[in-house]
Amino acid sequence: MSGLVLGVLVGVIVLAVIAVIIAGVRATRGPDQEDPLTVRLAEAARRGDVIKSIEQIEMQQPFTERVLLPILQRIGQISTTFTPQKVLQDTTRKLEMAGNPGRIDAATFLASRFFIAAVFGGLLLLISIFSPNRWPLGQTILVVLAFTLLGFFFPQLWLQSRINARQGDIRRALPDALDLLTICVEAGLGLEAAMSKVCEKWENQLSLALLRAIREIQLGKARRDAMRDMADRVGLSEMTSFVAAIIQSEVLGVSLAKILRIQSEQLRVRRRQRAEEKAREAPVKMILPLAFLIFPSILIILLTPAGIQITRAFSNIGQ
């Protein structure tokens, strides 16, 4: 009976953790995707369905969108009054650098860290209480504390992984995008039109960043300010250098096509240097797997037959 209760409890824990993670990060939706309520209204209008009330559309949303996410947002609004402004600004900047996954604000993200930590620690505490073999008090405190810290730092680690993935995607796409920008500018297009061509050609993080900068310029923002903000949102030295070169060419009146071609060549040199650096790091990174995984297996395969023969020889001598 206790085993059944423990199994049910573990299943509830897994489902709760999955729901909390989905609600906290909402990683499946991109930053530029439409609101799901608007999408469902449009689909209903195309099908000709009669919509009696807005509540029917809202009830079609997932449980995480209707319940868990509003809870996190409410907790975030309350915790904003106790959070230093610098922490909120740094979190907002990191969310922008990650592409603002899930379209969550800094307060909601910080609230999700405490919420997930409480869930991890509380559920492990329940497991220790209802376990058929009662855990010692010291072991219970250590495990609960470890999983609480894991739950607290998990959203931060996830956000940093999204930042690294987005920056890597932009770094790989930037040289080819600069080539296309150079061709478009040399053909007579302006910078905004050339950036629009890049956005039409590819669908990646770089095209999304350029598209946002184009929209800001169309809304009346100065081009240099929009480009600087784009570089800040990306957080790459290559993008910062590219934006600085464009602003310098605009101020000094230098040919933009020439600047773009020079930037493209420099980025390709940097990409080749990074590839060479990773190639030189590969033998060093292979030492640990070779020493602890591959070499012991080879020794077991080679020495086991000899060990068996030696054992048999000694057993025959003893007889």
Summary of the structure (lengths in Angstrom):
residues: 319
radius of gyration: 28.2
end to end distance: 54.8
largest distance: 98.0
contacts: 872
relative contact order: 0.07
helix: 83%
strand: 0%
